[in-house]
Amino acid sequence: MKYIRLFTLFIIVSSFTSCKKKNVPEPEPGLIETVYVGCDDSKLYAINAVTGLKRWTFATSGSIFSSPSVNNGLVYVGSSDQKLYAVNATTGVKKWEFATDGSISSSPFVVNGVVYIGSIDQKLYALDAATGEKKWEFMADGKVDSSPMVVNGVVYFGSEGKKVYALDAVTGAKNWEFAMSGVSAGTLSSPTFANGVVYACDFKGTIFAIDAATGSKKWEFKAGATIDSSPTVANGVVYITSFDFKLYALDAVMGTKKWEFVVGITGMSSPTVSDGIVYVGSIFGRMYAVDAVTGLKKWQFITDDHNTPAMYSSLTAAEGKIYAGTGEKKLYSLDAVTGASNWVFQTEGVISSSPCVITASGKVYHSGVSGAQE
């Protein structure tokens, strides 16, 4: 995902973000109770979501910072070996791979039989989800670490070249571009769409609300430090974290601050909202549950090795459970209401990728807003 920047700042962030945010695939029969997550040990892990036991691993030739996406029985994930992989979600067997000209930390977005992915070769790619055949590519003006999202036939993504783009999802033609101002105004953050507005952040700590139809700015809000995480929008509120140690809640229409909550250094961990609770991690091994309306803390969970920079990935909420990967090479499953630990899975590498979850009901969840992921 955005691991390299995380280390350069304090160091980093799928769907996605990571897993990819707000992708709504069809339920996948047979893919029951499984968590998929990538690691910097080059492996994609499939873990039983109930027991915490490993189902299978798939090895790439580079570290995985991209968050996986699942659609139609395949898991899609990018790697720093410059390739996007499609892997059978049940067996872990590779179906196809696609080589780009740069490392991939962007998380794939799959919709209507097409997978969209960015690369540091400055390109956004549209590929046939079944075969991996390229449909089109678009050259941006900077590295594309930002993860794309597709809404109403339009692909939205950002670049390190200080711009947010809107492209026709079928042809790749540019609808508009929005220029962020400033010397360091590029973005690793992935845009979010809600009610005809695109929300995007830049390195300088500014969040922009952009008209999705025209690309014109509606408002902007300046946080106290760099923003590398991605915004999440739920019930008319925008949630975002910053390197000023804060989680912000902003009015989605006006951009005014509703509340702020101090969480420590948050790095690339983007907020996840589910059932009126905002879940977020901080770098030094804390996970918080915060009331989405009041900003009051519900619970806090401290990881085993909390003195290690530990929270690079975003949390994923899925039917009463929270899943989170850490820099201490562990994947946690927590009770969403109490914060109690269900199980801990030990990986062989740091987890910067955000988990993707398939539940017993056949729903696919990514980090972000749970109601938009089902």
C-alpha positions as a LaTeX table, in Angstrom:
\begin{tabular}{lrrr}
\hline
Residue & $x$ (\AA) & $y$ (\AA) & $z$ (\AA) \\
\hline
Met1 & 0.00 & 0.00 & 0.00 \\
Lys2 & 1.78 & 3.14 & 1.13 \\
Tyr3 & 4.42 & 1.51 & 3.23 \\
Ile4 & 7.43 & 3.26 & 1.76 \\
Arg5 & 6.10 & 6.70 & 2.64 \\
Leu6 & 5.15 & 5.55 & 6.12 \\
Phe7 & 8.79 & 4.77 & 6.80 \\
Thr8 & 10.02 & 8.01 & 5.26 \\
Leu9 & 7.72 & 10.06 & 7.47 \\
Phe10 & 8.41 & 8.03 & 10.62 \\
Ile11 & 7.09 & 5.79 & 8.30 \\
Ile12 & 3.24 & 4.73 & 4.89 \\
Val13 & $-1.78$ & 2.35 & 3.82 \\
Ser14 & $-5.54$ & $-1.28$ & 0.57 \\
Ser15 & $-8.80$ & $-1.18$ & $-0.50$ \\
Phe16 & $-8.32$ & 0.13 & $-0.24$ \\
Thr17 & $-6.65$ & 0.91 & 1.67 \\
Ser18 & $-6.49$ & $-0.69$ & 0.60 \\
Cys19 & $-8.62$ & $-4.04$ & 0.94 \\
Lys20 & $-10.32$ & $-1.83$ & $-1.55$ \\
Lys21 & $-12.82$ & 0.50 & $-0.17$ \\
Lys22 & $-16.53$ & 0.33 & $-0.98$ \\
Asn23 & $-16.31$ & $-2.35$ & $-3.62$ \\
Val24 & $-19.58$ & $-4.31$ & $-3.67$ \\
Pro25 & $-19.01$ & $-7.75$ & $-5.22$ \\
Glu26 & $-21.56$ & $-10.52$ & $-5.43$ \\
Pro27 & $-21.57$ & $-13.07$ & $-2.58$ \\
Glu28 & $-19.10$ & $-15.88$ & $-3.17$ \\
Pro29 & $-20.50$ & $-19.35$ & $-2.39$ \\
Gly30 & $-17.89$ & $-21.59$ & $-0.81$ \\
Leu31 & $-15.71$ & $-18.71$ & 0.38 \\
Ile32 & $-16.93$ & $-18.89$ & 3.94 \\
Glu33 & $-15.44$ & $-17.26$ & 7.03 \\
Thr34 & $-12.08$ & $-16.34$ & 5.51 \\
Val35 & $-9.74$ & $-13.39$ & 6.06 \\
Tyr36 & $-7.32$ & $-12.45$ & 3.26 \\
Val37 & $-4.32$ & $-10.24$ & 3.99 \\
Gly38 & $-0.92$ & $-9.52$ & 2.44 \\
Cys39 & 2.46 & $-9.12$ & 4.17 \\
Asp40 & 5.90 & $-7.75$ & 3.45 \\
Asp41 & 7.15 & $-11.36$ & 3.55 \\
Ser42 & 5.78 & $-11.47$ & $-0.05$ \\
Lys43 & 2.86 & $-13.73$ & 0.90 \\
Leu44 & $-0.90$ & $-13.49$ & 0.60 \\
Tyr45 & $-2.54$ & $-15.30$ & 3.52 \\
Ala46 & $-5.97$ & $-16.92$ & 3.71 \\
Ile47 & $-7.01$ & $-17.46$ & 7.34 \\
Asn48 & $-10.09$ & $-19.11$ & 8.82 \\
Ala49 & $-12.04$ & $-16.20$ & 10.31 \\
Val50 & $-13.57$ & $-18.33$ & 13.08 \\
Thr51 & $-10.53$ & $-20.26$ & 14.30 \\
Gly52 & $-7.64$ & $-18.06$ & 13.19 \\
Leu53 & $-5.97$ & $-21.04$ & 11.51 \\
Lys54 & $-4.18$ & $-20.76$ & 8.16 \\
Arg55 & $-6.01$ & $-22.09$ & 5.11 \\
Trp56 & $-3.31$ & $-21.38$ & 2.53 \\
Thr57 & $-0.61$ & $-18.93$ & 1.45 \\
Phe58 & 0.35 & $-17.63$ & $-1.98$ \\
Ala59 & 3.90 & $-16.37$ & $-2.55$ \\
Thr60 & 4.77 & $-13.45$ & $-4.84$ \\
Ser61 & 8.28 & $-12.20$ & $-5.55$ \\
Gly62 & 7.97 & $-8.96$ & $-3.60$ \\
Ser63 & 6.48 & $-7.38$ & $-0.51$ \\
Ile64 & 2.69 & $-6.94$ & $-0.47$ \\
Phe65 & 1.45 & $-3.52$ & 0.63 \\
Ser66 & $-1.64$ & $-3.71$ & $-1.61$ \\
Ser67 & $-4.87$ & $-4.77$ & 0.10 \\
Pro68 & $-6.64$ & $-7.74$ & $-1.51$ \\
Ser69 & $-10.07$ & $-7.65$ & $-3.14$ \\
Val70 & $-12.31$ & $-10.68$ & $-3.69$ \\
Asn71 & $-14.77$ & $-11.09$ & $-6.54$ \\
Asn72 & $-16.31$ & $-14.11$ & $-8.30$ \\
Gly73 & $-14.09$ & $-16.65$ & $-6.57$ \\
Leu74 & $-10.81$ & $-14.83$ & $-7.17$ \\
Val75 & $-8.56$ & $-12.82$ & $-4.87$ \\
Tyr76 & $-6.80$ & $-9.89$ & $-6.54$ \\
Val77 & $-3.67$ & $-8.38$ & $-4.99$ \\
Gly78 & $-0.73$ & $-6.29$ & $-6.14$ \\
Ser79 & 2.92 & $-6.76$ & $-5.19$ \\
Ser80 & 6.14 & $-4.76$ & $-5.16$ \\
Asp81 & 7.37 & $-7.25$ & $-7.78$ \\
Gln82 & 5.37 & $-5.03$ & $-10.21$ \\
Lys83 & 2.61 & $-7.58$ & $-10.79$ \\
Leu84 & $-1.10$ & $-7.88$ & $-10.12$ \\
Tyr85 & $-2.19$ & $-11.42$ & $-9.27$ \\
Ala86 & $-5.53$ & $-13.20$ & $-9.53$ \\
Val87 & $-5.63$ & $-16.21$ & $-7.20$ \\
Asn88 & $-8.33$ & $-18.82$ & $-6.61$ \\
Ala89 & $-9.93$ & $-17.76$ & $-3.32$ \\
Thr90 & $-10.56$ & $-21.34$ & $-2.17$ \\
Thr91 & $-7.30$ & $-23.05$ & $-3.15$ \\
Gly92 & $-4.73$ & $-20.25$ & $-3.40$ \\
Val93 & $-3.76$ & $-21.36$ & $-6.92$ \\
Lys94 & $-2.80$ & $-18.57$ & $-9.34$ \\
Lys95 & $-5.14$ & $-18.01$ & $-12.26$ \\
Trp96 & $-3.25$ & $-15.18$ & $-13.95$ \\
Glu97 & $-0.76$ & $-12.38$ & $-13.40$ \\
Phe98 & $-0.29$ & $-9.01$ & $-15.09$ \\
Ala99 & 3.05 & $-7.20$ & $-15.17$ \\
Thr100 & 3.22 & $-3.42$ & $-14.89$ \\
Asp101 & 6.34 & $-1.27$ & $-15.14$ \\
Gly102 & 6.47 & $-0.40$ & $-11.45$ \\
Ser103 & 5.83 & $-1.57$ & $-7.92$ \\
Ile104 & 2.17 & $-1.86$ & $-6.89$ \\
Ser105 & 1.01 & $-0.61$ & $-3.51$ \\
Ser106 & $-2.38$ & 0.51 & $-4.83$ \\
Ser107 & $-5.26$ & $-1.82$ & $-4.00$ \\
Pro108 & $-7.41$ & $-3.30$ & $-6.78$ \\
Phe109 & $-11.05$ & $-2.38$ & $-7.33$ \\
Val110 & $-13.19$ & $-4.95$ & $-9.14$ \\
Val111 & $-16.55$ & $-4.17$ & $-10.73$ \\
Asn112 & $-18.49$ & $-5.27$ & $-13.82$ \\
Gly113 & $-15.86$ & $-7.83$ & $-14.80$ \\
Val114 & $-13.01$ & $-5.30$ & $-14.75$ \\
Val115 & $-10.20$ & $-4.86$ & $-12.22$ \\
Tyr116 & $-8.67$ & $-1.40$ & $-11.83$ \\
Ile117 & $-5.19$ & $-0.97$ & $-10.32$ \\
Gly118 & $-2.55$ & 1.76 & $-10.04$ \\
Ser119 & 1.25 & 1.47 & $-10.18$ \\
Ile120 & 4.25 & 3.65 & $-9.42$ \\
Asp121 & 4.90 & 3.57 & $-13.17$ \\
Gln122 & 2.36 & 6.47 & $-13.11$ \\
Lys123 & $-0.35$ & 4.42 & $-14.80$ \\
Leu124 & $-3.84$ & 3.30 & $-13.92$ \\
Tyr125 & $-4.75$ & 0.00 & $-15.57$ \\
Ala126 & $-8.11$ & $-1.54$ & $-16.45$ \\
Leu127 & $-7.89$ & $-5.32$ & $-16.89$ \\
Asp128 & $-10.33$ & $-8.08$ & $-17.71$ \\
Ala129 & $-11.01$ & $-9.61$ & $-14.30$ \\
Ala130 & $-11.31$ & $-13.15$ & $-15.67$ \\
Thr131 & $-8.27$ & $-13.22$ & $-17.97$ \\
Gly132 & $-5.98$ & $-10.36$ & $-16.93$ \\
Glu133 & $-6.03$ & $-8.95$ & $-20.45$ \\
Lys134 & $-5.47$ & $-5.19$ & $-20.56$ \\
Lys135 & $-8.44$ & $-3.12$ & $-21.66$ \\
Trp136 & $-6.81$ & 0.29 & $-21.34$ \\
Glu137 & $-4.22$ & 2.27 & $-19.40$ \\
Phe138 & $-4.06$ & 5.92 & $-18.38$ \\
Met139 & $-0.86$ & 7.86 & $-17.77$ \\
Ala140 & $-1.09$ & 10.14 & $-14.73$ \\
Asp141 & 1.36 & 12.89 & $-13.87$ \\
Gly142 & 2.86 & 11.04 & $-10.91$ \\
Lys143 & 3.09 & 7.69 & $-9.14$ \\
Val144 & $-0.28$ & 6.06 & $-8.50$ \\
Asp145 & $-0.10$ & 4.65 & $-4.98$ \\
Ser146 & $-3.67$ & 5.77 & $-4.40$ \\
Ser147 & $-6.29$ & 3.04 & $-4.80$ \\
Pro148 & $-9.00$ & 3.61 & $-7.41$ \\
Met149 & $-12.72$ & 3.44 & $-6.81$ \\
Val150 & $-15.50$ & 3.19 & $-9.39$ \\
Val151 & $-18.91$ & 4.83 & $-8.98$ \\
Asn152 & $-21.57$ & 5.22 & $-11.67$ \\
Gly153 & $-19.17$ & 4.34 & $-14.47$ \\
Val154 & $-16.41$ & 6.71 & $-13.36$ \\
Val155 & $-12.99$ & 5.80 & $-11.92$ \\
Tyr156 & $-11.63$ & 8.15 & $-9.26$ \\
Phe157 & $-8.02$ & 8.06 & $-8.04$ \\
Gly158 & $-5.17$ & 10.33 & $-6.99$ \\
Ser159 & $-1.48$ & 10.60 & $-7.87$ \\
Glu160 & 1.72 & 11.85 & $-6.31$ \\
Gly161 & 1.65 & 14.46 & $-9.07$ \\
Lys162 & $-0.77$ & 16.63 & $-7.05$ \\
Lys163 & $-3.95$ & 15.62 & $-8.90$ \\
Val164 & $-7.19$ & 13.71 & $-8.46$ \\
Tyr165 & $-8.59$ & 12.18 & $-11.66$ \\
Ala166 & $-12.02$ & 11.13 & $-12.89$ \\
Leu167 & $-11.94$ & 8.74 & $-15.87$ \\
Asp168 & $-14.58$ & 6.97 & $-17.92$ \\
Ala169 & $-14.49$ & 3.42 & $-16.54$ \\
Val170 & $-15.11$ & 1.83 & $-19.95$ \\
Thr171 & $-12.79$ & 3.85 & $-22.19$ \\
Gly172 & $-10.27$ & 5.40 & $-19.80$ \\
Ala173 & $-10.99$ & 8.85 & $-21.21$ \\
Lys174 & $-10.46$ & 11.69 & $-18.74$ \\
Asn175 & $-13.60$ & 13.45 & $-17.50$ \\
Trp176 & $-11.74$ & 15.93 & $-15.31$ \\
Glu177 & $-8.71$ & 16.43 & $-13.10$ \\
Phe178 & $-8.46$ & 18.38 & $-9.86$ \\
Ala179 & $-5.15$ & 20.04 & $-9.01$ \\
Met180 & $-4.01$ & 20.16 & $-5.41$ \\
Ser181 & $-1.86$ & 23.18 & $-4.59$ \\
Gly182 & 1.58 & 23.29 & $-3.03$ \\
Val183 & 5.01 & 21.76 & $-3.47$ \\
Ser184 & 4.14 & 18.59 & $-1.54$ \\
Ala185 & 0.49 & 18.35 & $-2.46$ \\
Gly186 & 0.47 & 14.89 & $-4.03$ \\
Thr187 & $-1.45$ & 12.03 & $-2.44$ \\
Leu188 & $-1.08$ & 8.44 & $-1.32$ \\
Ser189 & $-4.58$ & 8.70 & 0.10 \\
Ser190 & $-7.42$ & 7.05 & $-1.81$ \\
Pro191 & $-10.53$ & 9.08 & $-2.70$ \\
Thr192 & $-13.97$ & 8.39 & $-1.28$ \\
Phe193 & $-17.34$ & 9.05 & $-2.96$ \\
Ala194 & $-20.60$ & 9.97 & $-1.23$ \\
Asn195 & $-23.73$ & 11.77 & $-2.47$ \\
Gly196 & $-22.16$ & 13.19 & $-5.60$ \\
Val197 & $-19.00$ & 14.38 & $-3.88$ \\
Val198 & $-15.44$ & 13.01 & $-4.03$ \\
Tyr199 & $-13.37$ & 13.43 & $-0.86$ \\
Ala200 & $-9.58$ & 13.34 & $-1.21$ \\
Cys201 & $-6.56$ & 14.30 & 0.89 \\
Asp202 & $-3.04$ & 15.51 & 0.15 \\
Phe203 & 0.37 & 15.22 & 1.83 \\
Lys204 & 0.04 & 18.74 & 3.26 \\
Gly205 & $-2.86$ & 17.73 & 5.50 \\
Thr206 & $-5.73$ & 19.15 & 3.47 \\
Ile207 & $-8.95$ & 17.28 & 2.74 \\
Phe208 & $-10.89$ & 18.43 & $-0.31$ \\
Ala209 & $-14.55$ & 17.98 & $-1.19$ \\
Ile210 & $-14.83$ & 17.88 & $-4.99$ \\
Asp211 & $-17.98$ & 17.91 & $-7.11$ \\
Ala212 & $-17.99$ & 14.47 & $-8.74$ \\
Ala213 & $-19.65$ & 15.73 & $-11.92$ \\
Thr214 & $-17.55$ & 18.81 & $-12.61$ \\
Gly215 & $-14.32$ & 18.42 & $-10.63$ \\
Ser216 & $-14.81$ & 21.80 & $-8.95$ \\
Lys217 & $-13.93$ & 22.32 & $-5.28$ \\
Lys218 & $-16.79$ & 22.56 & $-2.80$ \\
Trp219 & $-14.71$ & 23.05 & 0.35 \\
Glu220 & $-11.41$ & 22.20 & 2.00 \\
Phe221 & $-10.32$ & 21.54 & 5.58 \\
Lys222 & $-6.76$ & 21.78 & 6.88 \\
Ala223 & $-5.63$ & 19.32 & 9.53 \\
Gly224 & $-2.65$ & 20.02 & 11.74 \\
Ala225 & $-0.20$ & 17.74 & 9.91 \\
Thr226 & 0.32 & 15.38 & 6.96 \\
Ile227 & $-2.54$ & 13.09 & 5.89 \\
Asp228 & $-1.59$ & 9.76 & 4.34 \\
Ser229 & $-4.76$ & 7.90 & 5.35 \\
Ser230 & $-7.98$ & 7.85 & 3.32 \\
Pro231 & $-11.27$ & 9.52 & 4.28 \\
Thr232 & $-14.37$ & 7.54 & 5.19 \\
Val233 & $-17.88$ & 9.00 & 4.87 \\
Ala234 & $-20.91$ & 7.77 & 6.82 \\
Asn235 & $-24.24$ & 9.40 & 7.68 \\
Gly236 & $-23.21$ & 12.83 & 6.46 \\
Val237 & $-19.88$ & 12.86 & 8.29 \\
Val238 & $-16.32$ & 12.60 & 6.91 \\
Tyr239 & $-13.81$ & 10.82 & 9.15 \\
Ile240 & $-10.07$ & 11.22 & 8.63 \\
Thr241 & $-6.85$ & 10.75 & 10.58 \\
Ser242 & $-3.71$ & 12.88 & 10.47 \\
Phe243 & $-0.14$ & 12.85 & 11.72 \\
Asp244 & $-1.18$ & 15.51 & 14.25 \\
Phe245 & $-2.34$ & 12.48 & 16.30 \\
Lys246 & $-6.04$ & 13.18 & 15.72 \\
Leu247 & $-9.14$ & 11.54 & 14.29 \\
Tyr248 & $-11.41$ & 14.23 & 12.81 \\
Ala249 & $-15.15$ & 14.18 & 12.17 \\
Leu250 & $-16.24$ & 16.79 & 9.61 \\
Asp251 & $-19.63$ & 17.79 & 8.27 \\
Ala252 & $-19.70$ & 16.27 & 4.78 \\
Val253 & $-21.64$ & 19.20 & 3.27 \\
Met254 & $-19.93$ & 22.17 & 4.90 \\
Gly255 & $-16.50$ & 20.83 & 5.89 \\
Thr256 & $-16.83$ & 22.16 & 9.43 \\
Lys257 & $-15.37$ & 20.19 & 12.32 \\
Lys258 & $-17.85$ & 18.30 & 14.48 \\
Trp259 & $-15.32$ & 16.78 & 16.88 \\
Glu260 & $-11.77$ & 15.48 & 17.16 \\
Phe261 & $-10.30$ & 12.57 & 19.11 \\
Val262 & $-6.64$ & 12.11 & 20.03 \\
Val263 & $-5.40$ & 8.66 & 18.99 \\
Gly264 & $-1.64$ & 9.14 & 18.80 \\
Ile265 & 0.28 & 8.81 & 15.53 \\
Thr266 & $-2.12$ & 7.16 & 13.10 \\
Gly267 & 0.09 & 6.84 & 10.02 \\
Met268 & $-1.78$ & 5.13 & 7.20 \\
Ser269 & $-4.57$ & 3.54 & 9.23 \\
Ser270 & $-7.82$ & 4.92 & 7.78 \\
Pro271 & $-11.04$ & 5.06 & 9.81 \\
Thr272 & $-13.61$ & 2.28 & 9.47 \\
Val273 & $-17.25$ & 2.94 & 10.41 \\
Ser274 & $-19.72$ & 0.24 & 11.41 \\
Asp275 & $-22.94$ & 0.36 & 13.48 \\
Gly276 & $-22.32$ & 3.89 & 14.72 \\
Ile277 & $-18.73$ & 3.24 & 15.78 \\
Val278 & $-15.49$ & 4.53 & 14.23 \\
Tyr279 & $-12.59$ & 2.07 & 14.45 \\
Val280 & $-9.02$ & 3.26 & 13.95 \\
Gly281 & $-5.49$ & 2.16 & 14.77 \\
Ser282 & $-2.43$ & 4.13 & 15.84 \\
Ile283 & 1.16 & 3.35 & 14.96 \\
Phe284 & 2.19 & 2.22 & 18.41 \\
Gly285 & $-0.21$ & $-0.66$ & 18.71 \\
Arg286 & $-3.44$ & 0.91 & 19.92 \\
Met287 & $-6.83$ & 0.26 & 18.36 \\
Tyr288 & $-9.73$ & 2.51 & 19.28 \\
Ala289 & $-13.51$ & 2.30 & 19.04 \\
Val290 & $-15.03$ & 5.80 & 19.09 \\
Asp291 & $-18.69$ & 6.83 & 19.07 \\
Ala292 & $-19.32$ & 8.19 & 15.57 \\
Val293 & $-21.69$ & 10.92 & 16.81 \\
Thr294 & $-20.05$ & 12.15 & 20.00 \\
Gly295 & $-16.38$ & 11.30 & 19.49 \\
Leu296 & $-16.22$ & 9.58 & 22.88 \\
Lys297 & $-14.07$ & 6.48 & 23.33 \\
Lys298 & $-15.92$ & 3.16 & 23.64 \\
Trp299 & $-12.86$ & 0.95 & 24.10 \\
Gln300 & $-9.15$ & 0.66 & 23.47 \\
Phe301 & $-7.11$ & $-2.44$ & 22.63 \\
Ile302 & $-3.34$ & $-2.58$ & 23.06 \\
Thr303 & $-1.42$ & $-5.06$ & 20.92 \\
Asp304 & 1.15 & $-7.47$ & 22.32 \\
Asp305 & 4.22 & $-5.50$ & 21.28 \\
His306 & 2.85 & $-1.98$ & 21.51 \\
Asn307 & 6.27 & $-0.33$ & 21.70 \\
Thr308 & 6.91 & $-1.44$ & 18.10 \\
Pro309 & 5.50 & 0.71 & 15.28 \\
Ala310 & 2.55 & $-1.58$ & 14.90 \\
Met311 & $-0.48$ & $-0.23$ & 13.01 \\
Tyr312 & 0.08 & 0.28 & 9.30 \\
Ser313 & $-3.11$ & $-1.30$ & 8.00 \\
Ser314 & $-6.69$ & $-0.11$ & 8.33 \\
Leu315 & $-9.17$ & $-2.07$ & 10.43 \\
Thr316 & $-11.95$ & $-4.09$ & 8.79 \\
Ala317 & $-15.35$ & $-4.54$ & 10.46 \\
Ala318 & $-17.34$ & $-7.65$ & 9.57 \\
Glu319 & $-20.49$ & $-8.81$ & 11.36 \\
Gly320 & $-19.49$ & $-8.10$ & 14.92 \\
Lys321 & $-15.75$ & $-8.57$ & 14.55 \\
Ile322 & $-12.78$ & $-6.29$ & 13.87 \\
Tyr323 & $-9.75$ & $-7.53$ & 11.93 \\
Ala324 & $-6.43$ & $-5.68$ & 12.01 \\
Gly325 & $-2.90$ & $-6.36$ & 10.82 \\
Thr326 & 0.12 & $-4.98$ & 12.63 \\
Gly327 & 3.81 & $-4.23$ & 12.29 \\
Glu328 & 4.53 & $-6.88$ & 14.92 \\
Lys329 & 3.65 & $-9.48$ & 12.25 \\
Lys330 & 0.26 & $-10.39$ & 13.69 \\
Leu331 & $-3.34$ & $-10.39$ & 12.52 \\
Tyr332 & $-5.89$ & $-9.77$ & 15.27 \\
Ser333 & $-9.58$ & $-10.64$ & 15.47 \\
Leu334 & $-11.44$ & $-8.58$ & 18.08 \\
Asp335 & $-15.01$ & $-8.35$ & 19.33 \\
Ala336 & $-16.42$ & $-5.17$ & 17.77 \\
Val337 & $-18.50$ & $-4.28$ & 20.85 \\
Thr338 & $-16.07$ & $-5.00$ & 23.68 \\
Gly339 & $-12.64$ & $-5.00$ & 22.02 \\
Ala340 & $-11.87$ & $-8.43$ & 23.50 \\
Ser341 & $-9.47$ & $-10.61$ & 21.50 \\
Asn342 & $-10.93$ & $-13.59$ & 19.64 \\
Trp343 & $-7.64$ & $-14.87$ & 18.23 \\
Val344 & $-4.20$ & $-13.78$ & 17.01 \\
Phe345 & $-2.48$ & $-15.16$ & 13.89 \\
Gln346 & 1.30 & $-14.90$ & 13.55 \\
Thr347 & 2.59 & $-14.09$ & 10.05 \\
Glu348 & 6.18 & $-14.01$ & 8.82 \\
Gly349 & 6.16 & $-10.35$ & 7.89 \\
Val350 & 4.87 & $-6.89$ & 8.74 \\
Ile351 & 1.24 & $-6.36$ & 7.70 \\
Ser352 & 0.59 & $-3.07$ & 5.90 \\
Ser353 & $-2.23$ & $-4.51$ & 3.79 \\
Ser354 & $-5.78$ & $-4.17$ & 5.12 \\
Pro355 & $-7.78$ & $-7.39$ & 5.66 \\
Cys356 & $-10.55$ & $-8.50$ & 3.31 \\
Val357 & $-13.19$ & $-10.73$ & 4.91 \\
Ile358 & $-15.76$ & $-13.20$ & 3.59 \\
Thr359 & $-18.36$ & $-14.08$ & 6.21 \\
Ala360 & $-20.65$ & $-17.07$ & 6.73 \\
Ser361 & $-23.42$ & $-15.13$ & 4.99 \\
Gly362 & $-21.27$ & $-14.86$ & 1.86 \\
Lys363 & $-20.68$ & $-11.11$ & 2.15 \\
Val364 & $-17.37$ & $-9.47$ & 1.32 \\
Tyr365 & $-16.05$ & $-6.74$ & 3.62 \\
His366 & $-13.21$ & $-4.27$ & 3.21 \\
Ser367 & $-11.98$ & $-1.42$ & 5.39 \\
Gly368 & $-14.14$ & 1.71 & 5.21 \\
Val369 & $-17.90$ & 1.81 & 5.74 \\
Ser370 & $-19.34$ & $-1.62$ & 6.47 \\
Gly371 & $-22.74$ & $-0.90$ & 4.98 \\
Ala372 & $-21.15$ & $-0.06$ & 1.63 \\
Gln373 & $-19.04$ & $-3.18$ & 1.53 \\
Glu374 & $-21.64$ & $-5.91$ & 1.85 \\
\hline
\end{tabular}
